[in-house]
Amino acid sequence: MPTTARRARVVEGSCWHCKSRRVKCDLAKPACGRCQRDERECSYGGMPFKWVGGMALRGRHAPPSASRPDDLGSAKLQTVGPDEDDRHSTSGASTASDRSSKSPVIQRRRSDLSTTAVLPAALASPVDRASLVPYFTNVVLPRYCMGDFVLSLDHNILLQNDALHEAMLAMARAHFDMQSKHGSVTTRNRTRQSAIATFRKQLASSSCEDAAAKDLFSTNVLFCLLDGMIEPTEETSASTLHLKGGFAILDRWENIVPEMIAEGGIRSHLLSVFATLDLVHAILSGRRPHFDPSIYRKFANTEAWWGRLTPNNAIIRAAENLSRVAALASIVHDSIKTYGLDVVRKRFSYFEMMLSAPLRAHFARREDARDGDTAEMDEWTAFVTLWDISARIFYERAIRLKPVDDPAVQQYTKKAAVMLSQNLFSGMLQHCIVLPLVIIGIHCLLPAEQEMICRALSPTISYLAFGCLPLMEQFLKTTWKKRNLEATWWEAFADIAEKTFLF
């Protein structure tokens, strides 16, 4: 009986999906025919990866409760291949999570997180939905936390509400694609639209209970981060619309703010993020902040993105100060729109007397830190001082209407440039100064200072992998090239104020 040679089913160089199924791949790029037909992400890149909870997920070596949602937060990212240790961060820190067998609450210590590279150097798509949940808790969420504190993650909150779960998946998929340089725009958009549709459905049918409102608000915050930071969309006002949606929810359910702060965990954390987004948008756009400056002190001793801090911590006072300046600057901005810049300048003495007096005392409290020797500063003092300098530049430009090349503005700009040249920041601190870098950077006139800003921003662009950061870098370079020294504060930031968030 004649023998027939066995037909080879795997084509050399095939995509990972066809290779895993042992079917013939047509090698079409960017996506092969089978993947296009099945609407799958097609990858010819590096090794695929999987999240595992231990030695094995099945069989006698499997963890006793591997399928429980609680254990998703403690999963680790592994690649299929050797030399796992060589692919981790060179910073000496490693990702860790502390799990309690008595509680579904997962606790993660922020100081144990690497701040230079959490993921392997080469990742490949596709990434399945089951992997996106631990990706969010282990990779995305740590990028919105700072300091040495424990963030409680109750996965019942994240997984039981459909809208919140879908938003989390959309956010994780978008960031994975940004980080790995893989992925399909079509798939990301489909995931995002599915999340928005689920959110709108729940919003339309939502009850008047505060519990439902807290889920809706938390979902809305994730949309702000998705469209305003991770992947700013072509829709110019998408991030701003989400912000206004959050305001509407808070206005309708007034009780949820104190309840979320008291609840702590992911609730208070997301509320602190939203309060910061509100402040950033107000600073750049000229709108009055939705929250009163006292909101930041209410986050004391609870879980906010800046950590568990005491009410008198310097960064809380700095945030309050920025909020006060933003509220008063909105008066100037509205006056300019109503009467014109020339009229407001002529009445400057009136505005100076009315607006500056309440701020002088707040600036005076931080004057010693700004005038001290930066070489002797600890990194936390330097971190807060950089935010204080940003507030003072904001004050000089938005309330006193000083031009870019004003001596006072340039004095604070040069002070900040000297601090940045001394590499005072390490860990997550260096990634939480994006707003000060942009405020200070836009006022840098010397090429050496501009280069210093770019160098300070570079590791943050690499680590955070947010789509808004390359936009910030390009915005700075365009501003430096234009060199419009007479532009008002709001004219200077008009190109980004409604498109993106940064802090």
N, C-alpha and C positions, 0 to 999 in steps of 0.2 A: 504494500500500500504506500503510495508516494506521500512524502511528508511535505507539509506546507509551512513556510517560515512564518513565525508569529509576527503579526503586524504591530509595529511600534505605535503606541497610543499617545505617548508624551513627546511633544516636539521640544527640542533643545531651545532654551531661551523663552519658554512659554511663561505666561503670567502665573502668579501664585494660585489663583483660583482654579485654572485649568490643570495646573500641575497637581494640586491636591486632589482633584477629582479624577485624575488620570485620563483626561480627554484631550483631543487634539486642539491646539490653539492656533488661530490664524495669524498671531503675532502683530495684529494691527495696533497702532498706537494713535492717540493716547489710551484707547480702550479697545480690546479685542471684540470680535463679533458676539461671542457668547456672553461676555459681561455686559455689553450694551443691551442685548436681548433680555437678560435677566435683571437689568437695571442695578448692577453691582458695580462697586468701585473696582477698577482694574489696576493692578500694580505689577510692574516688572522690577521693582526696586529691591531694597534689602530684605533681610529675613522678617517674616511676620512675627508677631509677638502675642503673648497671651498672659492674662492675669491668673495667678495660681494662689491658692490659699495655704499651700504646704507642699509636702513631697509629692502628693498626687491628689487629684480631684475625685478619683474613683477607686474602687477596690479596697483592700484592707489597710492601705496607707492613707486613705482619704481622711481629712479632718471630720470629726463627728457631726458638725453642723455646717458643712461647706456651702449648702444651698440657701442658708438663711440670709435674708437681707442684711442682718446685723454684721455679718462677717465680711461684707463687701469692702468696708472701710479699712480693713486690716490687710487686704490683699496686696501683693507686691507685683511690680512690673518686671517681667522676665522676658528675655528673647530666646528663641530657639537656637541655641548654639553655645559654645564654650566661652571662657574668659569673661564671665559676667562681672567680676569685680573690676575689671579694667574699664568697663563702660560707665562706671559711676563717677560722680563728681570728684574732682581733685581738690576740693576745698577741705577735705578731712571730715566733713559732716555727712551723715547718712540719714535716709528717711526711716522714721520709726513711728510706730503707733502703739499705744498702751491700751489693751483690751481687758475689760472686766467680764468675768464669766457670770456675774450676778445681774448685769444690767445691759440693755440694748444700746446704751450710750457709748459711743466710741470717743476716746480722748486722744488727741494728738498734741505732742509738745512741739511748739513752734521752733525752739532753738535747735532741735534735732534735724531740721530740714536743710537740705543742701540749697544754697542760693546761687549756684553757678550752673549746674546741669543736673536736672532730675532724671531726664530720659536718656536712653542710649543715643549715641551719635547718629545712628541711621535707623529710622523707623519705616515701616511699610504699611500702606493701607491694603485692604480694608480693615476697619476696626468695627467689631460687632457691637450691638446695643448693650449686651451684658458687660462688655469691657468699659463702656463709657461711664457707668456709675462709679466704679472705683477710680477711673481716670479723673473724674470730677473731684472726688474727695481727696485723692492723693497728689494730684498735679495742679488742677485749676484753682481749687480753693486756697491752697497755701500761698498762691501769688496775690491773694487779697488779705493777707495777714502779716503782721509785723510784731516783732518783739518776742519775749520769752514768756509765753502763757499757754494755757491749755484750752483748746477750743473743743467744746462738746458737740458731737455730731449725732443727732438722733435721726437714724435713717427712716424711722416711721414718718417723720415730717417730709423727708426728701422723696420717699417712694410711694406713699399712700395717696397723695394728691396727684391726679393725672396731669394737670397743667404744670405744676411745679416739676414733676418728673420729666415731662417733655422738654421744658425749658432747660433743665439741667443737661439733658442729652444733647440738645442743640448747642449749648454753650461748650460742652466737652468736645463734641465733634469738630466744631469750628476751631477750637484751640489746638486740638490734635493735628488738624490739617495745617494750621499756621506753623506749628512747631516742627512737624516732620516734612514739610514742603510736599506733601502728597495730598490726595483726596480730590474729590469731584465737587465743583461748584454746584452742580445740579443736585447732588446728594445733600450738601449743606443747606441749600435753599429749601429743599423738600422737608428736611428735618425742622428747619426754622419755621416754615409755613404751617407745618403740622402742630408745632408747639403754640403758635399764635392762634390757630383755629381752636385748639382745645381751651386756651385761656379765654378767648372771647365767648365760647360756649358756656364756660363756667361763670364768667362775669355776667352774662345775660340771665342765667338761671340761679344766680347765687342768692342765698338767704341773707337775712339781716344779722346773722350771728357773727360775733367777732372772730371765731375760729376760722370760718370760711374767708373772712376778710384778710386775716393774717396770711393765709395761703396765697390769696390773690396778690397781696402786696409783695410777698417774697418772690413770687413768679415775676412780677413786674420789675423788681430790682435786677433779676437775672437778665431780663430783656435789655435793660439799660446797659448792663455790662457787655452783653453780646453785641449789640448794635452800636454802642458808644465807645467800646475799648477793644474787645477781641477782634471783631470784624466790622468796622464801620461800613455801612452800606452806602450805595449810590443815592439812596433817598436822603437828601440833605437833612431833613428834620426828623429822621427816625428816632434818634436818641432823645431829642427834645420832646417828641410826642410821648415816649415812654415816661419821661420825667414828669410831664404834665399828668399823665395817667396815674402815676404814683401820688401826686398831689390830690387828685380827685378821690382816690381811695381813702387817703388820710382825712380828707374833709368830710367824707360820708361816714366813716367809722372813726370817730375822734378818740375812742378809748383804746385803740390798738397800740398806739405809741407807748404809753406807760406799761401796757401789758407785755409788749415785746421786750422792752428793757428789763422788766422784772423776770421774764421767762429766761432770758440769757441764751447761751448757746448760739445756734445759727440764726435765731430770730433777731437778737440784739445785734449780732454781727452784721447782718444784711441791712438792718435799720441804720447802723453807723455808716455803712458804705453809702446808702442813699442820702443821708444827711451831708456827706462829703461831696457827692455828685451835685447836690443842690447848691452847695457853697461854690464849687468850682464853676458851675454854669453861671451863677450870679456874678462872680468875679469877672468872667470873660465877656458876658453879654450885657451887663448893666441892669439886669433884673434884680429886684429885691429878694434876698433869700427867703425861702418859705419858712424855714425854721428860725426861731429866736436863738441868739448866741448862747442862751442858757442850756440848750439841748446837749451840748458837749459835756458839760459838768454832770448831766444826768447819766451819762455812760460810765461814770467812775465806778470802779470796783465791779464791773461786769464785762462781758466779752464783746469788745469792739475790734475793728480791724487794726487799731493801733495797740491793742493789748489790754490787760487788766491794769488800770492806772488809778492812782488816788485823785481826788477832786482838784488838788492843787498842783498836779503835774504840769510841767512847763508846756508840753505839747497841747494840752487841753486849753491852757491860757492863750497859746498862739492861735488855736482854731477860733476861740471866742473873739480874739482881736481881729482876725481876718473877717469874721462874720460882721463885726461892727463896722469895719471899713467898707465892706461890700454894701451894707444897708445904707450908709451915708453916701457912698458913691452912686448908688441908684438915684438919689435925689439930684445929684449933679447931672447924671445922664439924662434923666427925664427933663430937666431944665434946659439942657442943650437942645433936645428934640423940640421943645416947646418954643423957646425964645431964640435959639441960635447960639453958636459958640462965642461970637463976638460980644453979645449982650451979657452972657454969663461971665466972660473974662472981665468986663467992665464992672460987674457987681461982685468981683472976686473977694473984696474985703468983707462983704456981708457973709458970703459962704465960708470964708476963712474963720470968721468969728463964730458962726453958728455950728459948723461941722468939726472944726479942729479941736476945740476945747475938750470935748469928751474923750478924744483919742490921746491927748498929750500924756495923761497919767498912765495909760496902758502902755504906750511906747516907752515911757520913762522907766517902767519896771524892768524892761528888757535891755536897757541901754548899757548896763554894766557888762552883760554877756556879749553884746556886740562890740564893745570897746576893748574887751580883754584880748590877751595874746592867744591867737588861734592855735599856736603850736602847743599850748598847755591845756587846751580844751579836751575833755573826754568826748567820745563820738556822739553821745546823746545830746550834750550841750551844743555841739557843733550842728547836729541835725536840727534842733529846735531853732538855733540862731539863723540857719539858712531859711527857715520858714518865716522868722521875724523879719529878715532882710526883704523877703518877697512882699510882706505886708507893708513895709515902709516904702518900697518902690511903688507899690499899688497906691498908697496914700499920696505920694508926691505927684504921681501921674494922673490919677483919676479924680482926686479932690482938689489938689492945688493946681492941676492942669499944667504941670511942668513939661517941657519938651524932652525928647529922648536924651539930648546932649546937655541937659541941665547939670550943673556941678553937683548938686545934692543927689540926683539920680545916679550919676556916674560914680560918686563916692561909694554908695552902697553896692553898685555893680562890681566895682573893683575889689571891694572887701570880700564879696562872695567868690570872685575868681581866685583870690589868694587862698581862701579856704579849700576850694576844689582842687587847687594845685597840690595841696598837702596830703591828699588821699586819706582824709579823716574818717571816711565811712566804710564800714564793712558789713557783711551779711545782708539782711533784708533792708537795712537802713539805706544802702546805696540805691535800692530799687524803689524807695518811697519818697523820692525827692523830684519826681518828674515835673510837677507843677512849678516848684521853685526854679528848676533848671530852665523851663520854658520862659517864665517871667523874667528871670535874670538874663537868660540868653538873648532874648529879643532886644535887650538894651545894651548888649556888648557891641562896642564900636571897633575895637582893636582886633586884628586877625588872630593874635595870640590868645585873647580871651574867648573868641569864637571857637577856636580849636580846642580850648580847654572844655567848653561846654559839650562839644561833640564827643570828646574822649570820656567825659563823665556819663554821657547818655548811652554810649556804645554797649557796655555790659548789660545795661537794663534792657535794651532792645533785644539782645541775644537771649537773656534769661527769661524775661516775661513772655516774649513771643506774642505780643499784642499787636494787632494790625494798626492801632492808633499811633504807635511809636515811630514807625517810619514816616507817617504823615507829619508828626511833630518835627522830626529831623528835617524833612523837606520844607516845612513851613519856616523853620529858623533860617535855613539857607536862602530861601526866597526873600525873607525879610531883610537879611543882611545885604543881599544883592540890591534890593530896592533902595535901602538907606533913606527912608522917609522920616526925617528927624522931627517933622512937625505933626505927624499923625497923632491923634488923640489915643488914649488907652484903648477905647472900644474900636476905633478904626484899625488899630494895629492887630487886634485879635479877631477881626470880623470874619476872616477866612476859616476859622476853626471853632468859633464859639458855639455854633449850632450843630456842628457835625460830630463832635467827639468829646469824650471825657478824659481827664488825666489827673492823677494825684500821686 
